[in-house]
Amino acid sequence: MHSTALRALTLALISGYGAAQNTWYVNELATAPYEGTLTQPFKEITQAIAAASTLPGDTLLVAPGVYDPFVVSKRLSIRSTDGPLVTGITSASATNLTAVRYLYAAVSSTLEGFTVWGPPAGVAVEGPGLTVNRCILLGGGVAAVGMRGTDSFVNHCLISGFESGVLAFGPFCGAYCDVAVRNSILRNNTIDVDWLVTAYYCVYGTFEPFASGVVHSIQAAPQCFDFAGHDFHLLPSSPCIDAGDPTSPLDPDGSRADIGPLPFDASYLPYTTYCTAKVNSLGCTPQIQALNTGSVTSSRPFWLNCTNQINQRSGLLSYGFAPLATPYQGGFKCVASPTRRSGVLNSGGNSGAPDCSGVFTLDFNETIRAGLDPALVLGQEVFCQFWARDAAASFGSNRSDALRFKIAP
């Protein structure tokens, strides 16, 4: 080939679709200068999208955190590095009633690995030709995913709390629009599978007659650890296990794909206890317990309780973000400093003579929702321990064993 022609072809490839695709990094903890590199990432997704260096076909890799809503005006793949249990997109400041909005120019784009909270009267994710992978979509708006104009796909997602789970709409849908939902859990939406949508290998509850159809899908409860509390890990009895599309990539354990955003993990526990309690002056051992799930958005209480406490005594919950097991005041300090404290609690129990009928009780979700501790965010691991007054004990107090858990969506 003539050198001039070869040079022209090379330049065309570099400047056009043959140009190298770049990866840019986003981290909410970033500090200036914001260059989008691994060591100097952008701070916000909106910042990364708007950057002149970000070109169609590029990928944004997003570190754990909760990010503001955004509009995507370029053909981009936006992926979290660690998945939806630690990476979220809030709808608090959403414009156009959409948390994540891909414009018509953004065909063949991907959103992967986020929890997205939809606006109360809007859509969580909207766009044409969009692929949504491994996302958890929660809210009470019109739709979790609104697909416009051309073929779109929802894979390995969980969708709950909307009027419509997945909805195909817009002037170019109909014969021109094919929206496929695959390997996904659709639950507690008014209509799970809506207009012109086909569900393949899904677990769902309701089906709109005008939807395209359900293929190898089942109407069943997904059987998660605590669906109402937003712990979406699959129970061993879940019908979602090894029930996904057999042509999909295998799960990390090498088995057939599971349905939903979180592959089944046989070792998963919602919370665990650790450390050693101090026996109180009546010979009873305080015991910490939990009921339900710690969540940033669930309205369900997350009860932290401590039984075997002396009746009618004051106490409190101490919590922090790292474990400890250090001998302290005749017992063990089980939470590393710095620690936070709840308000004063009363153990209640029988009136009259001292016994071990007392129980401390605290709804930790109220603490999360209060917003007074900015560290209590999606994916944060929390370590906690109860302290109580015990005048007859050494140092006049006792401490329970400790509990560890992660804050769910």
C-alpha positions as CSV (number, residue, x, y, z in Angstrom):
1,M,0.0,0.0,0.0
2,H,1.2,3.5,-0.8
3,S,2.7,5.2,2.3
4,T,0.3,8.2,2.0
5,A,-2.7,5.9,1.8
6,L,-1.4,3.9,4.7
7,R,-0.9,7.0,6.8
8,A,-4.4,8.2,6.0
9,L,-5.9,4.8,7.1
10,T,-3.9,4.8,10.3
11,L,-5.1,8.3,11.2
12,A,-8.7,7.4,10.5
13,L,-8.5,4.4,12.8
14,I,-6.9,6.4,15.6
15,S,-9.5,9.2,15.4
16,G,-12.5,7.0,14.8
17,Y,-13.9,3.8,16.1
18,G,-10.5,2.2,16.0
19,A,-9.2,4.6,18.7
20,A,-8.0,3.1,21.9
21,Q,-10.7,3.0,24.6
22,N,-9.6,4.6,27.9
23,T,-10.5,3.8,31.5
24,W,-11.1,6.6,33.9
25,Y,-11.4,6.3,37.6
26,V,-13.9,7.9,40.1
27,N,-13.6,7.9,43.9
28,E,-15.7,10.0,46.2
29,L,-12.7,10.3,48.5
30,A,-10.5,11.9,45.8
31,T,-8.7,15.2,46.3
32,A,-7.6,17.7,43.7
33,P,-6.2,17.6,41.1
34,Y,-8.9,15.5,39.6
35,E,-7.3,13.9,36.6
36,G,-9.3,10.6,36.3
37,T,-6.2,8.5,36.8
38,L,-5.9,5.7,39.3
39,T,-3.8,7.8,41.6
40,Q,-5.7,11.1,40.9
41,P,-9.3,10.0,40.2
42,F,-12.3,12.2,39.6
43,K,-14.5,12.9,42.6
44,E,-17.9,12.6,41.0
45,I,-19.4,10.6,38.1
46,T,-20.7,13.8,36.6
47,Q,-17.2,15.3,36.6
48,A,-15.9,12.3,34.8
49,I,-18.6,12.4,32.1
50,A,-18.1,16.1,31.5
51,A,-14.3,15.9,31.2
52,A,-13.0,16.6,27.7
53,S,-10.6,13.7,28.0
54,T,-13.6,11.2,28.4
55,L,-14.5,10.0,24.9
56,P,-17.3,7.8,23.5
57,G,-16.4,4.2,24.1
58,D,-14.5,4.8,27.3
59,T,-15.1,3.1,30.7
60,L,-15.6,4.8,34.1
61,L,-14.5,2.6,37.0
62,V,-16.2,3.8,40.2
63,A,-14.9,3.1,43.7
64,P,-17.2,2.3,46.7
65,G,-19.4,5.2,47.9
66,V,-22.7,6.9,47.2
67,Y,-22.8,9.3,44.3
68,D,-25.1,12.0,43.0
69,P,-27.5,11.5,40.1
70,F,-26.1,12.1,36.6
71,V,-26.9,12.5,32.9
72,V,-24.8,10.5,30.4
73,S,-24.3,12.4,27.1
74,K,-21.7,10.1,25.7
75,R,-21.5,6.4,24.9
76,L,-19.9,5.2,28.1
77,S,-19.7,2.1,30.3
78,I,-19.9,3.0,33.9
79,R,-19.0,0.2,36.3
80,S,-18.4,-0.1,40.0
81,T,-15.2,-1.8,41.2
82,D,-16.8,-3.6,44.2
83,G,-20.5,-4.1,43.4
84,P,-23.9,-2.8,44.5
85,L,-23.6,-3.6,48.2
86,V,-21.0,-0.8,48.6
87,T,-21.6,1.5,45.7
88,G,-24.8,3.5,45.2
89,I,-26.4,6.3,43.3
90,T,-28.8,8.5,45.2
91,S,-31.9,10.2,43.8
92,A,-32.0,13.0,46.4
93,S,-30.9,15.7,43.9
94,A,-32.2,14.0,40.7
95,T,-33.1,16.2,37.7
96,N,-35.7,15.3,35.1
97,L,-37.1,12.8,37.7
98,T,-34.4,10.4,36.8
99,A,-31.4,9.2,39.0
100,V,-29.4,7.9,36.0
101,R,-30.4,9.2,32.5
102,Y,-28.7,8.2,29.3
103,L,-29.5,10.4,26.4
104,Y,-30.5,9.2,23.0
105,A,-26.9,9.7,21.8
106,A,-25.7,7.2,24.3
107,V,-26.6,3.9,22.5
108,S,-24.7,0.7,23.5
109,S,-23.8,1.9,27.0
110,T,-23.5,-0.1,30.2
111,L,-24.3,0.6,33.8
112,E,-23.0,-2.2,36.1
113,G,-22.7,-2.9,39.8
114,F,-24.7,-0.1,41.6
115,T,-27.6,0.2,43.9
116,V,-29.8,3.0,42.5
117,W,-32.5,4.6,44.5
118,G,-35.2,5.9,42.2
119,P,-36.9,9.3,42.6
120,P,-40.4,9.0,44.3
121,A,-42.2,10.1,41.1
122,G,-39.7,9.2,38.5
123,V,-37.4,6.5,36.9
124,A,-34.3,5.1,38.5
125,V,-32.5,4.4,35.2
126,E,-33.6,5.6,31.7
127,G,-32.0,5.4,28.3
128,P,-31.9,3.9,24.8
129,G,-29.8,0.8,23.9
130,L,-28.8,0.5,27.5
131,T,-27.5,-2.6,29.2
132,V,-27.9,-2.7,33.0
133,N,-25.9,-5.4,34.8
134,R,-25.7,-6.6,38.4
135,C,-27.6,-3.6,39.8
136,I,-30.1,-3.3,42.7
137,L,-32.8,-0.8,41.9
138,L,-35.0,0.4,44.8
139,G,-37.7,3.0,45.0
140,G,-41.3,4.0,44.7
141,G,-41.4,5.8,41.3
142,V,-42.8,5.1,37.9
143,A,-40.2,2.6,36.8
144,A,-36.9,1.1,37.9
145,V,-35.7,0.9,34.3
146,G,-37.3,2.8,31.4
147,M,-36.0,1.8,28.0
148,R,-36.5,4.1,25.1
149,G,-36.1,3.7,21.4
150,T,-34.1,0.6,20.7
151,D,-32.9,-2.8,22.0
152,S,-32.0,-2.8,25.7
153,F,-31.1,-5.4,28.3
154,V,-31.3,-5.9,32.0
155,N,-29.1,-8.7,33.4
156,H,-28.7,-10.1,36.9
157,C,-30.5,-7.3,38.6
158,L,-32.9,-7.0,41.5
159,I,-35.8,-4.5,41.1
160,S,-38.3,-3.7,43.9
161,G,-40.7,-1.0,45.0
162,F,-41.8,0.6,41.7
163,E,-45.0,1.0,39.7
164,S,-43.3,-0.8,36.9
165,G,-40.2,-3.0,37.2
166,V,-38.9,-2.7,33.6
167,L,-40.9,-0.6,31.1
168,A,-40.4,-0.1,27.4
169,F,-41.8,3.3,26.4
170,G,-41.3,6.2,24.0
171,P,-42.2,7.1,20.4
172,F,-39.8,4.6,18.8
173,C,-40.8,1.5,20.8
174,G,-43.3,-1.0,19.6
175,A,-42.0,-3.1,16.7
176,Y,-38.7,-1.2,16.9
177,C,-38.0,-1.9,20.6
178,D,-36.9,-5.2,22.1
179,V,-36.3,-5.0,25.9
180,A,-35.1,-8.2,27.5
181,V,-34.8,-8.9,31.3
182,R,-32.6,-11.9,32.1
183,N,-31.5,-13.6,35.3
184,S,-33.2,-11.0,37.4
185,I,-35.4,-10.8,40.5
186,L,-38.5,-8.6,40.2
187,R,-40.5,-8.3,43.4
188,N,-43.0,-6.0,45.1
189,N,-43.5,-3.8,42.1
190,T,-47.1,-3.0,41.0
191,I,-46.2,-4.6,37.7
192,D,-42.9,-6.5,37.6
193,V,-42.7,-7.2,33.9
194,D,-44.4,-4.4,32.0
195,W,-45.2,-3.2,28.4
196,L,-43.2,-4.7,25.6
197,V,-40.7,-6.4,27.9
198,T,-39.7,-10.1,27.8
199,A,-38.3,-11.8,30.9
200,Y,-35.9,-14.8,30.5
201,Y,-35.0,-16.9,33.5
202,C,-36.4,-14.5,36.0
203,V,-38.2,-14.7,39.3
204,Y,-41.2,-12.3,39.3
205,G,-44.6,-11.7,40.9
206,T,-46.7,-9.9,38.4
207,F,-46.9,-9.9,34.6
208,E,-48.5,-7.2,32.4
209,P,-50.6,-8.8,29.6
210,F,-49.1,-6.3,27.1
211,A,-45.6,-7.5,27.9
212,S,-43.9,-9.6,25.3
213,G,-43.7,-12.8,27.5
214,V,-41.9,-14.7,30.2
215,V,-39.6,-17.5,29.1
216,H,-38.3,-20.1,31.6
217,S,-39.3,-17.7,34.4
218,I,-41.2,-18.5,37.5
219,Q,-43.7,-16.7,39.8
220,A,-42.2,-17.3,43.2
221,A,-40.7,-15.7,46.2
222,P,-36.9,-15.3,45.7
223,Q,-36.2,-16.4,49.3
224,C,-33.6,-13.9,50.4
225,F,-32.2,-13.5,53.9
226,D,-34.3,-10.4,54.6
227,F,-36.0,-8.9,51.5
228,A,-38.0,-6.3,53.5
229,G,-34.8,-5.3,55.3
230,H,-32.8,-5.2,52.0
231,D,-30.5,-8.1,52.7
232,F,-30.8,-9.7,49.2
233,H,-28.3,-12.5,49.7
234,L,-30.0,-15.8,48.7
235,L,-31.0,-18.4,51.2
236,P,-29.9,-22.0,50.6
237,S,-33.6,-22.8,49.8
238,S,-33.9,-20.1,47.2
239,P,-35.3,-21.1,43.8
240,C,-32.9,-18.6,42.2
241,I,-29.9,-20.8,42.8
242,D,-28.5,-22.5,39.7
243,A,-31.7,-21.4,37.9
244,G,-30.3,-18.7,35.5
245,D,-29.9,-18.9,31.8
246,P,-27.7,-21.9,31.1
247,T,-25.9,-20.0,28.4
248,S,-24.8,-17.2,30.8
249,P,-21.3,-17.2,32.3
250,L,-20.9,-19.5,35.3
251,D,-21.0,-18.2,38.8
252,P,-17.7,-17.7,40.8
253,D,-18.1,-21.2,42.3
254,G,-18.2,-22.7,38.8
255,S,-21.9,-23.6,38.9
256,R,-24.7,-22.5,36.6
257,A,-25.6,-18.9,36.9
258,D,-27.9,-17.9,39.8
259,I,-30.8,-15.4,39.3
260,G,-30.2,-12.0,40.9
261,P,-27.3,-9.6,41.4
262,L,-25.6,-11.6,44.2
263,P,-24.5,-15.2,43.5
264,F,-25.3,-17.6,46.3
265,D,-22.7,-17.7,49.0
266,A,-23.0,-20.7,51.3
267,S,-20.7,-19.1,53.9
268,Y,-22.7,-15.8,54.1
269,L,-24.1,-14.7,57.5
270,P,-25.9,-11.4,58.0
271,Y,-24.1,-10.7,61.3
272,T,-21.7,-12.5,63.7
273,T,-20.8,-12.3,67.3
274,Y,-17.2,-12.1,68.6
275,C,-15.2,-11.2,71.8
276,T,-16.1,-12.2,75.4
277,A,-18.7,-10.8,77.7
278,K,-18.0,-9.9,81.3
279,V,-20.1,-11.9,83.8
280,N,-22.1,-9.5,85.9
281,S,-22.3,-9.3,89.7
282,L,-25.3,-11.7,89.7
283,G,-23.4,-14.4,87.8
284,C,-25.2,-13.8,84.5
285,T,-23.5,-13.3,81.1
286,P,-24.8,-10.5,79.0
287,Q,-25.5,-11.6,75.4
288,I,-25.8,-9.4,72.4
289,Q,-28.3,-10.3,69.7
290,A,-29.7,-8.8,66.4
291,L,-33.0,-9.0,64.5
292,N,-33.5,-8.0,60.9
293,T,-31.0,-5.9,58.9
294,G,-29.1,-2.7,59.1
295,S,-30.1,-0.7,56.1
296,V,-29.8,2.9,54.7
297,T,-33.3,2.9,53.2
298,S,-35.4,0.1,54.7
299,S,-38.2,1.2,56.9
300,R,-37.9,-2.0,58.9
301,P,-36.3,-1.7,62.4
302,F,-32.9,-3.3,63.0
303,W,-33.0,-4.4,66.6
304,L,-29.8,-4.7,68.6
305,N,-30.6,-6.3,71.9
306,C,-28.7,-7.4,75.0
307,T,-30.2,-10.0,77.3
308,N,-29.1,-11.3,80.8
309,Q,-28.8,-7.7,82.0
310,I,-29.5,-6.7,85.6
311,N,-33.0,-5.2,85.7
312,Q,-33.7,-1.5,85.9
313,R,-30.2,-0.4,85.1
314,S,-28.9,2.2,82.7
315,G,-26.6,1.4,79.8
316,L,-25.7,2.3,76.3
317,L,-24.5,0.9,73.0
318,S,-20.9,1.6,71.9
319,Y,-20.1,1.2,68.2
320,G,-17.2,1.8,65.9
321,F,-15.6,0.5,62.7
322,A,-12.9,-1.9,63.7
323,P,-12.9,-4.9,66.1
324,L,-10.9,-5.3,69.3
325,A,-10.5,-7.9,72.0
326,T,-8.5,-6.2,74.7
327,P,-8.8,-6.9,78.5
328,Y,-10.4,-3.9,80.1
329,Q,-11.9,-3.2,83.5
330,G,-12.4,-6.9,84.3
331,G,-13.9,-7.7,80.9
332,F,-13.0,-7.0,77.3
333,K,-13.2,-3.9,75.2
334,C,-14.4,-5.3,71.9
335,V,-14.6,-2.1,69.7
336,A,-11.6,-0.2,68.6
337,S,-11.4,3.6,69.2
338,P,-12.7,6.0,68.1
339,T,-16.1,4.8,69.2
340,R,-19.6,6.4,69.1
341,R,-22.2,6.0,71.8
342,S,-26.0,5.7,71.8
343,G,-28.2,7.7,74.2
344,V,-28.8,6.3,77.6
345,L,-30.9,3.1,77.6
346,N,-32.8,1.4,80.4
347,S,-32.8,-2.4,80.8
348,G,-36.3,-2.6,82.2
349,G,-37.2,-6.0,83.4
350,N,-38.8,-7.0,86.7
351,S,-39.3,-4.4,89.4
352,G,-38.1,-5.1,92.9
353,A,-35.1,-7.3,93.8
354,P,-32.2,-7.4,91.4
355,D,-32.2,-10.2,88.8
356,C,-31.2,-10.8,85.2
357,S,-34.5,-10.0,83.6
358,G,-33.2,-6.8,82.0
359,V,-32.9,-6.3,78.3
360,F,-31.3,-3.3,76.4
361,T,-33.0,-2.7,73.0
362,L,-32.0,-0.2,70.3
363,D,-33.3,0.2,66.7
364,F,-30.0,0.9,64.9
365,N,-31.8,1.8,61.7
366,E,-33.1,4.9,63.5
367,T,-29.4,5.8,64.2
368,I,-28.6,5.3,60.5
369,R,-31.6,7.3,59.3
370,A,-30.9,10.2,61.7
371,G,-27.9,11.2,59.6
372,L,-25.9,12.4,62.5
373,D,-23.1,10.0,61.8
374,P,-21.9,10.4,58.2
375,A,-19.9,7.2,58.5
376,L,-23.0,5.1,58.6
377,V,-23.3,4.6,54.9
378,L,-24.0,1.8,52.4
379,G,-21.5,-1.1,52.8
380,Q,-20.0,0.2,56.1
381,E,-19.0,-2.6,58.5
382,V,-20.0,-1.8,62.1
383,F,-18.8,-3.3,65.3
384,C,-20.8,-2.8,68.5
385,Q,-21.0,-3.8,72.2
386,F,-23.3,-2.9,75.1
387,W,-22.1,-1.3,78.3
388,A,-24.1,-1.3,81.6
389,R,-23.9,0.0,85.1
390,D,-23.3,-2.7,87.7
391,A,-22.4,-1.2,91.0
392,A,-21.4,-4.5,92.6
393,A,-19.0,-5.5,89.8
394,S,-15.4,-4.5,89.5
395,F,-15.2,-0.9,88.1
396,G,-18.9,-0.6,88.6
397,S,-19.9,-1.8,85.1
398,N,-20.0,-4.8,82.7
399,R,-19.8,-5.2,79.0
400,S,-21.4,-7.7,76.6
401,D,-19.9,-9.7,73.8
402,A,-19.8,-7.9,70.5
403,L,-21.6,-8.0,67.1
404,R,-20.4,-7.1,63.6
405,F,-22.6,-6.4,60.5
406,K,-22.5,-4.5,57.3
407,I,-25.0,-1.8,56.3
408,A,-27.2,-3.0,53.4
409,P,-29.0,-0.9,50.8
